[in-house]
Amino acid sequence: MSDATEAVRRELLAEINAQPGSREALEAQHGRVWDTQELGQDFEVLGFAAPLVVVRRRSDGVRGSLFFHHSPRHYFAFQAD
């Protein structure tokens, strides 16, 4: 099976993890940021395709995606589908 998004995702993954920055820097750039525990409280994780995670927001059932970087693990830039 071929993944048409793989090349783009690899580029994004390298870019995001090259300079992950602090939580405060991510919040200034993207707004709300979640750590792993907070993510589980606010969202149901439906799948991962690094550097993206597909989620369903628990408060209203809205499906969407977030970017994440690996270390420290932060999720950011929620975008509803």
Buried (B, 14 or more C-beta within 10 A) or exposed (E): EEEEEEEEBEEBBEEBBEEBEEBEEBEEEBEEBBEEEEBEEBBEBEEEEBBBBBBBBEEEEEEBBBBBBEEEEBBBBBEEE
